[in-house]
Amino acid sequence: MLALRMPASLSGLRVMSVVVFTLMSNIVIGLPMAVIPIFVHSRLGFSTILAGFAVSLQYLATFAVRSWTGRMVDRTGAKQSVLAGLVATVLSGVLTTISGLVQHIPWLSLATLLGSRLLLGLAESLISIGVMVWNIERAGPARTAQVISWNGICSYGGIALGAPLGAVMALLPGLMGGVTTLGMVSVLVGLVGLGLCRGFPPVVRVAEPAPPIPFARVLLRVLPYGTVLALGSLGFGAISSCLALYYTAHNWNGAAAALSIFGASFVAVRLVFSREINRRGGSAVALVSLTVETMGLGALWLAPTSFLAGLATGLTGAGLSLVFPALGVDAVARVGPENRGAALGAFAVFFDVALGLSGPLLGLVIQSVGYDPLFGVCAVLCAIGVAMLIVLRWRLPSRRPPG
């Protein structure tokens, strides 16, 4: 077992003092999100396909390095992983700045920008997995659910803060605006994070008697819970990418308000109910959450008005909120503490895959049968996840993290 030389029960403030690095990382991710497609297509003159690829490349990079970063956390320590991620954040900002400065040479500007996106994808994976493992080691395995929940809140919150801020900054005149400024701000945020992170003492661990198991075996152990996560996450992909189009197809107004309701209910449930995962077990909470999400997606499919669709969107957000941390607790419990980083990395892969597949899968649904059954299909897939989880609860009972 893992031995720590600090109390296992730490205050939420101490957990937040580390999860702030996830917040900073996702602010940097959010800053150029609305700016890059316009910059690549309108300013550099490349196709919309390349403009979209420039955005998605970061997520592809995150997915590609999940296994490597998980093993790095287990091998070198969580703090070192976060420090490496912050260095990658700074380097990404430097390349973004250069991309803005050389925009008069379109091919060089694009190549530099793509390099910055690759580094940012690496940084996101290093910081996200590193922060979660670091906080689990600081707070103890009993607070795994709370750690994952707060990490998710800071992930979404950082993007929500960074995206509109970046859009406003891009409108500033001269060198004070555009991609150049976003790159310089990213460098500044990364440097501040490095300064703060270096001041944190690492968690001192006694060497583990058991060697880490191969990542393929870790992936196999978390596969049942990861598959359920992927099925539940397709609803998130549908709402984030298709809700506005769904509203337009029905001649409704209020898609932005519905997305706000979704986000508010998502965060509220995580803040209020995340402790129930420890009290009742991960799979029990996940089962209730997935059932609520299924009901929300079904109600969204059948909603006759935009008002009811907005309420259904909020219900979906409330159901989806605890799916990742609840299933994550059981997934991590299926491996030893010496494989905690690899388990979190492997588990996150399923979320990455779900979001990556949601675009083409939902696009195929829309192309084949139109917008009307879109969320009905997602509800059916989520219901399959509910059925799978019922079987898992029978075969693999939920484990509460040790206190």
Backbone torsions as a table, in degrees:
resi	resn	phi	psi	omega
1	MET	NA	158.7	-178.8
2	LEU	-78.8	128.6	178.5
3	ALA	-108.8	128.6	-178.7
4	LEU	-114.2	143.7	178.8
5	ARG	-98.2	35.5	175.8
6	MET	-151.2	159.8	-176.0
7	PRO	-58.1	142.8	178.5
8	ALA	-77.1	-25.0	-178.9
9	SER	-100.8	104.6	-179.5
10	LEU	-116.7	155.5	-179.0
11	SER	-70.3	157.8	176.7
12	GLY	-60.0	-28.9	179.4
13	LEU	-63.2	-39.7	179.4
14	ARG	-69.8	-34.5	175.0
15	VAL	-65.0	-43.5	-179.3
16	MET	-65.5	-28.0	-179.0
17	SER	-65.6	-22.6	176.2
18	VAL	-96.3	-38.7	-177.4
19	VAL	-67.5	-12.0	176.6
20	VAL	-60.6	-25.4	178.5
21	PHE	-68.7	-32.8	172.6
22	THR	-64.4	-41.8	178.0
23	LEU	-60.0	-47.1	-179.2
24	MET	-63.3	-42.3	179.7
25	SER	-60.0	-42.3	-176.1
26	ASN	-80.0	-22.4	169.2
27	ILE	-62.5	-43.9	177.6
28	VAL	-63.6	-38.8	177.5
29	ILE	-64.1	-39.9	-177.6
30	GLY	-73.5	-30.4	-173.9
31	LEU	-50.8	-51.3	-176.2
32	PRO	-92.6	4.4	-169.7
33	MET	-57.9	-44.2	-178.4
34	ALA	-88.2	-8.5	-173.6
35	VAL	-96.8	-37.4	-173.1
36	ILE	-58.7	-47.4	-179.2
37	PRO	-58.8	-42.0	179.9
38	ILE	-66.6	-41.4	-179.5
39	PHE	-62.1	-47.8	-176.6
40	VAL	-67.9	-41.6	-175.1
41	HIS	-83.0	-50.8	-173.2
42	SER	-84.4	-39.9	-175.9
43	ARG	-85.9	-44.5	-177.8
44	LEU	-89.0	-19.8	175.0
45	GLY	85.3	19.2	179.0
46	PHE	-91.4	170.3	-174.6
47	SER	-70.2	164.2	176.7
48	THR	-66.5	-27.4	177.3
49	ILE	-63.5	-46.5	177.8
50	LEU	-66.3	-34.1	178.1
51	ALA	-63.1	-44.1	177.7
52	GLY	-67.9	-37.9	179.2
53	PHE	-63.3	-36.3	-179.9
54	ALA	-62.4	-32.8	177.1
55	VAL	-75.7	-48.5	-173.7
56	SER	-72.7	-18.5	-177.9
57	LEU	-58.5	-35.7	178.9
58	GLN	-61.0	-42.9	-178.8
59	TYR	-70.9	-35.0	175.4
60	LEU	-64.1	-39.7	178.5
61	ALA	-65.4	-42.2	177.8
62	THR	-58.2	-45.9	179.3
63	PHE	-61.9	-42.5	-174.2
64	ALA	-65.5	-30.5	-174.0
65	VAL	-103.9	8.2	-177.3
66	ARG	-55.8	-47.6	-176.9
67	SER	-65.4	-41.5	-178.9
68	TRP	-65.4	-44.3	-178.5
69	THR	-67.9	-37.4	176.8
70	GLY	-59.9	-43.6	178.5
71	ARG	-67.9	-35.4	178.9
72	MET	-62.6	-41.4	178.2
73	VAL	-61.3	-45.5	-179.3
74	ASP	-66.8	-32.8	-174.1
75	ARG	-85.5	-45.1	-173.2
76	THR	-105.3	-12.8	179.7
77	GLY	108.5	150.1	-175.4
78	ALA	-67.4	-41.6	-178.4
79	LYS	-61.9	-42.1	179.2
80	GLN	-63.0	-35.8	177.5
81	SER	-64.1	-44.3	179.5
82	VAL	-64.7	-42.1	177.7
83	LEU	-60.4	-43.6	178.9
84	ALA	-63.1	-39.1	178.4
85	GLY	-65.0	-37.4	178.4
86	LEU	-69.9	-36.2	174.2
87	VAL	-61.9	-44.2	177.5
88	ALA	-62.4	-34.6	177.0
89	THR	-62.9	-44.9	178.5
90	VAL	-61.9	-46.2	-179.6
91	LEU	-63.8	-37.8	176.0
92	SER	-61.2	-42.8	177.9
93	GLY	-63.2	-37.8	178.0
94	VAL	-61.7	-46.0	179.9
95	LEU	-66.2	-36.0	176.8
96	THR	-63.5	-42.2	177.5
97	THR	-60.2	-46.1	179.1
98	ILE	-62.0	-40.0	179.4
99	SER	-57.9	-40.6	177.7
100	GLY	-68.7	-35.5	-177.7
101	LEU	-72.9	-27.1	-177.0
102	VAL	-108.6	25.9	-177.2
103	GLN	-64.8	-14.7	175.1
104	HIS	-73.2	-10.2	172.8
105	ILE	-115.6	87.1	-167.8
106	PRO	-53.8	-45.3	-176.0
107	TRP	-65.3	-37.4	179.2
108	LEU	-70.6	-39.9	178.0
109	SER	-62.0	-44.1	180.0
110	LEU	-65.5	-45.1	-179.4
111	ALA	-60.5	-41.9	179.1
112	THR	-66.0	-40.3	179.1
113	LEU	-64.2	-42.2	178.2
114	LEU	-63.4	-38.0	175.3
115	GLY	-61.7	-39.3	178.8
116	SER	-65.9	-35.4	179.6
117	ARG	-68.7	-38.3	176.5
118	LEU	-62.0	-44.9	179.6
119	LEU	-64.9	-36.6	180.0
120	LEU	-68.8	-35.4	174.8
121	GLY	-63.9	-41.3	175.2
122	LEU	-62.5	-43.4	-178.6
123	ALA	-62.0	-42.8	-178.3
124	GLU	-60.6	-43.2	-178.9
125	SER	-67.4	-44.9	179.8
126	LEU	-61.2	-44.3	-175.5
127	ILE	-73.9	-43.9	-176.8
128	SER	-62.4	-52.6	-179.9
129	ILE	-67.1	-41.4	-180.0
130	GLY	-60.9	-44.6	-179.7
131	VAL	-63.6	-43.4	-179.1
132	MET	-63.1	-47.1	179.9
133	VAL	-65.5	-40.6	179.8
134	TRP	-59.6	-45.3	-179.0
135	ASN	-71.6	-33.8	175.4
136	ILE	-63.8	-39.8	178.2
137	GLU	-68.3	-36.4	179.1
138	ARG	-72.6	-43.8	-172.8
139	ALA	-95.0	-15.1	-178.4
140	GLY	97.3	150.2	-178.6
141	PRO	-58.1	-24.4	-179.0
142	ALA	-63.8	-19.3	-179.2
143	ARG	-106.8	22.9	179.5
144	THR	-56.3	-45.6	-177.6
145	ALA	-61.7	-44.1	-179.6
146	GLN	-65.4	-38.6	179.6
147	VAL	-62.5	-47.8	-179.9
148	ILE	-64.4	-39.2	-179.4
149	SER	-62.8	-47.7	-179.4
150	TRP	-66.5	-34.3	177.8
151	ASN	-63.5	-40.2	178.2
152	GLY	-66.5	-41.5	178.4
153	ILE	-60.0	-43.9	-180.0
154	CYS	-69.6	-30.1	176.7
155	SER	-64.1	-54.2	-179.1
156	TYR	-66.8	-39.2	-179.3
157	GLY	-64.9	-38.7	179.2
158	GLY	-64.2	-43.5	177.8
159	ILE	-65.8	-40.2	179.4
160	ALA	-63.2	-32.6	176.8
161	LEU	-79.3	-42.0	-173.3
162	GLY	-72.4	-38.9	-174.2
163	ALA	-62.1	-52.0	178.6
164	PRO	-68.0	-33.3	177.5
165	LEU	-63.0	-43.3	178.6
166	GLY	-64.3	-39.1	179.2
167	ALA	-63.2	-38.7	178.9
168	VAL	-70.3	-43.5	-178.6
169	MET	-63.9	-32.1	-178.8
170	ALA	-67.2	-18.8	-179.1
171	LEU	-88.6	-6.6	179.6
172	LEU	-66.3	148.1	-174.9
173	PRO	-75.4	154.3	172.6
174	GLY	61.3	-147.2	-180.0
175	LEU	-70.0	-10.2	177.9
176	MET	-79.9	-3.9	-179.5
177	GLY	-130.7	178.9	176.2
178	GLY	80.5	-168.6	-175.1
179	VAL	-62.4	-33.9	-179.9
180	THR	-58.6	-47.0	-179.8
181	THR	-66.2	-40.9	178.5
182	LEU	-60.2	-39.3	177.2
183	GLY	-63.9	-43.1	179.7
184	MET	-65.5	-38.9	176.8
185	VAL	-65.2	-38.6	177.3
186	SER	-61.4	-41.7	177.0
187	VAL	-61.3	-43.8	-179.0
188	LEU	-63.0	-45.3	179.4
189	VAL	-62.1	-43.0	179.1
190	GLY	-63.1	-40.3	179.4
191	LEU	-67.0	-40.0	175.9
192	VAL	-61.6	-43.4	177.4
193	GLY	-61.1	-41.6	178.0
194	LEU	-61.5	-42.8	179.1
195	GLY	-62.1	-41.4	179.6
196	LEU	-69.5	-43.1	-174.5
197	CYS	-66.2	-37.4	-179.1
198	ARG	-62.8	-24.5	-179.2
199	GLY	-81.1	-10.0	-179.5
200	PHE	-84.3	132.6	174.1
201	PRO	-74.1	137.2	175.9
202	PRO	-70.4	158.6	174.8
203	VAL	-78.1	123.9	-178.6
204	VAL	-84.0	125.0	-176.8
205	ARG	-119.3	145.0	170.8
206	VAL	-79.3	139.9	-176.8
207	ALA	-55.8	138.9	-179.3
208	GLU	-75.8	135.5	178.4
209	PRO	-71.9	-27.4	-177.3
210	ALA	-98.3	133.8	178.7
211	PRO	-72.3	155.4	177.1
212	PRO	-65.7	145.5	179.9
213	ILE	-88.1	157.1	-179.3
214	PRO	-58.0	148.4	-176.8
215	PHE	-61.3	-33.8	179.8
216	ALA	-61.0	-37.5	178.1
217	ARG	-72.3	-35.4	174.9
218	VAL	-61.5	-45.5	179.6
219	LEU	-60.5	-39.4	179.7
220	LEU	-65.8	-37.5	-178.4
221	ARG	-69.8	-34.5	-179.6
222	VAL	-91.3	-2.5	-175.9
223	LEU	-54.1	-46.1	-178.2
224	PRO	-59.5	-45.2	-178.7
225	TYR	-74.0	-33.6	177.7
226	GLY	-65.7	-37.3	178.2
227	THR	-64.3	-42.4	177.3
228	VAL	-63.6	-41.3	177.4
229	LEU	-59.0	-44.6	-179.0
230	ALA	-61.5	-43.0	179.6
231	LEU	-63.7	-40.3	178.2
232	GLY	-71.2	-31.2	-175.8
233	SER	-76.6	-16.6	177.2
234	LEU	-61.8	-30.9	176.2
235	GLY	-63.4	-39.7	176.3
236	PHE	-64.1	-43.0	178.3
237	GLY	-61.5	-38.9	-179.9
238	ALA	-66.1	-44.0	-177.8
239	ILE	-69.2	-42.8	-176.8
240	SER	-69.0	-31.9	-174.4
241	SER	-104.8	-22.7	-170.7
242	CYS	-123.5	-6.7	-174.5
243	LEU	-62.3	-43.4	-179.4
244	ALA	-61.9	-41.5	177.6
245	LEU	-65.7	-37.3	178.4
246	TYR	-62.0	-44.5	177.7
247	TYR	-63.5	-43.0	-179.8
248	THR	-63.1	-41.1	179.8
249	ALA	-62.3	-27.3	179.1
250	HIS	-96.8	6.1	-178.4
251	ASN	58.4	41.3	179.3
252	TRP	-106.2	152.2	168.1
253	ASN	-104.4	162.0	173.3
254	GLY	102.1	17.2	178.8
255	ALA	-62.7	-39.5	179.8
256	ALA	-63.8	-41.0	178.2
257	ALA	-64.4	-38.9	178.9
258	ALA	-64.1	-39.9	177.1
259	LEU	-65.1	-35.9	176.8
260	SER	-66.0	-40.4	177.4
261	ILE	-63.0	-41.9	177.8
262	PHE	-58.4	-49.7	-179.0
263	GLY	-64.4	-40.7	-178.7
264	ALA	-65.3	-43.8	-179.9
265	SER	-68.3	-36.8	178.0
266	PHE	-59.1	-50.9	-177.8
267	VAL	-68.7	-40.8	-177.3
268	ALA	-61.9	-43.4	-179.8
269	VAL	-65.6	-40.0	178.2
270	ARG	-63.3	-39.9	-178.6
271	LEU	-69.2	-38.3	-171.6
272	VAL	-89.2	-37.9	-167.4
273	PHE	-113.4	3.4	-175.6
274	SER	-63.3	-27.7	179.4
275	ARG	-67.9	-18.5	179.0
276	GLU	-64.8	-21.5	179.6
277	ILE	-63.9	-42.2	177.9
278	ASN	-70.1	-35.6	-175.7
279	ARG	-74.3	-36.8	-171.4
280	ARG	-115.2	-8.4	-178.9
281	GLY	97.0	146.7	-174.0
282	GLY	-62.8	-48.7	-175.7
283	SER	-69.2	-29.7	177.4
284	ALA	-65.0	-46.1	178.5
285	VAL	-67.0	-40.5	179.1
286	ALA	-62.5	-36.7	179.9
287	LEU	-64.4	-45.5	177.3
288	VAL	-63.7	-43.5	-177.6
289	SER	-62.6	-45.7	-179.9
290	LEU	-65.5	-35.6	177.5
291	THR	-64.1	-43.9	177.3
292	VAL	-63.4	-41.9	178.8
293	GLU	-62.1	-42.0	178.0
294	THR	-59.8	-44.1	177.9
295	MET	-62.1	-41.8	179.8
296	GLY	-63.6	-44.6	179.4
297	LEU	-65.4	-39.8	177.1
298	GLY	-64.3	-41.3	178.1
299	ALA	-65.6	-36.3	177.9
300	LEU	-65.8	-39.1	177.3
301	TRP	-61.3	-41.2	-173.5
302	LEU	-95.6	-1.7	-174.7
303	ALA	-61.2	127.7	-179.9
304	PRO	-86.0	-15.0	-177.9
305	THR	-134.5	161.7	179.3
306	SER	-65.8	-34.0	179.1
307	PHE	-61.9	-48.7	179.3
308	LEU	-67.3	-33.6	176.6
309	ALA	-64.3	-38.5	176.7
310	GLY	-63.3	-42.3	177.1
311	LEU	-63.9	-39.7	178.3
312	ALA	-65.3	-35.9	177.1
313	THR	-63.8	-40.9	176.2
314	GLY	-63.2	-40.3	177.6
315	LEU	-63.0	-39.3	177.5
316	THR	-63.2	-43.2	177.9
317	GLY	-62.2	-40.4	178.2
318	ALA	-62.9	-40.5	179.8
319	GLY	-70.0	-40.9	-177.0
320	LEU	-69.7	-24.8	-167.9
321	SER	-52.7	-46.1	-172.7
322	LEU	-100.2	4.4	-177.1
323	VAL	-62.7	-48.5	-177.9
324	PHE	-63.5	-53.6	-178.9
325	PRO	-66.2	-35.0	-178.6
326	ALA	-66.7	-48.3	177.5
327	LEU	-68.8	-32.3	180.0
328	GLY	-63.0	-36.6	178.0
329	VAL	-59.5	-47.4	-179.5
330	ASP	-70.0	-35.2	179.2
331	ALA	-64.4	-45.4	-179.9
332	VAL	-66.8	-33.9	-179.2
333	ALA	-67.0	-17.0	-178.9
334	ARG	-82.3	-3.4	173.7
335	VAL	-126.8	164.3	179.4
336	GLY	-78.2	168.8	179.7
337	PRO	-61.6	-24.4	178.8
338	GLU	-72.2	-9.7	179.0
339	ASN	-118.5	19.0	-174.2
340	ARG	-62.4	-43.9	179.3
341	GLY	-63.9	-43.1	178.8
342	ALA	-63.4	-38.1	180.0
343	ALA	-65.4	-44.5	178.5
344	LEU	-65.3	-38.6	177.0
345	GLY	-64.5	-44.2	179.4
346	ALA	-65.3	-40.6	-179.7
347	PHE	-64.8	-41.5	-179.8
348	ALA	-65.4	-25.3	178.6
349	VAL	-57.1	-38.3	-177.4
350	PHE	-67.1	-35.3	175.3
351	PHE	-66.6	-43.0	178.1
352	ASP	-59.7	-45.5	-178.7
353	VAL	-63.7	-41.2	-179.5
354	ALA	-61.3	-44.4	179.6
355	LEU	-69.0	-36.2	178.8
356	GLY	-66.9	-36.0	-178.9
357	LEU	-83.9	-21.8	-174.1
358	SER	-61.1	-38.9	-179.0
359	GLY	-60.6	-60.9	-179.7
360	PRO	-65.5	-35.5	-179.5
361	LEU	-65.1	-47.9	-179.5
362	LEU	-70.5	-33.5	174.9
363	GLY	-61.6	-38.7	177.5
364	LEU	-65.2	-39.9	177.8
365	VAL	-61.5	-46.9	-179.0
366	ILE	-62.8	-43.0	-178.5
367	GLN	-65.9	-33.7	-174.8
368	SER	-83.6	-44.4	-172.1
369	VAL	-128.5	3.1	178.1
370	GLY	89.4	-175.5	-174.9
371	TYR	-79.1	-29.3	-170.0
372	ASP	-54.4	-48.5	-176.3
373	PRO	-86.0	7.2	-172.6
374	LEU	-53.5	-55.5	-176.8
375	PHE	-78.0	-18.5	171.7
376	GLY	-65.8	-41.3	176.3
377	VAL	-61.2	-43.5	179.0
378	CYS	-63.4	-37.3	178.2
379	ALA	-63.7	-40.5	179.0
380	VAL	-64.3	-43.8	178.9
381	LEU	-63.4	-39.9	177.5
382	CYS	-65.1	-38.1	177.9
383	ALA	-64.1	-35.1	174.7
384	ILE	-62.5	-39.2	175.2
385	GLY	-61.1	-38.6	176.3
386	VAL	-60.8	-46.6	-179.7
387	ALA	-62.9	-42.1	177.7
388	MET	-61.6	-40.1	-178.1
389	LEU	-68.7	-34.3	175.8
390	ILE	-61.0	-42.9	177.7
391	VAL	-64.9	-41.7	179.3
392	LEU	-62.9	-39.5	179.1
393	ARG	-64.3	-28.8	178.5
394	TRP	-79.0	-39.4	-176.0
395	ARG	-90.4	-35.0	-177.7
396	LEU	-127.5	88.1	-176.3
397	PRO	-57.6	145.5	179.8
398	SER	-62.3	142.9	178.2
399	ARG	-114.9	128.4	173.5
400	ARG	-82.1	141.0	177.3
401	PRO	-58.8	141.6	178.3
402	PRO	-63.6	144.5	-179.5
403	GLY	-81.2	NA	NA
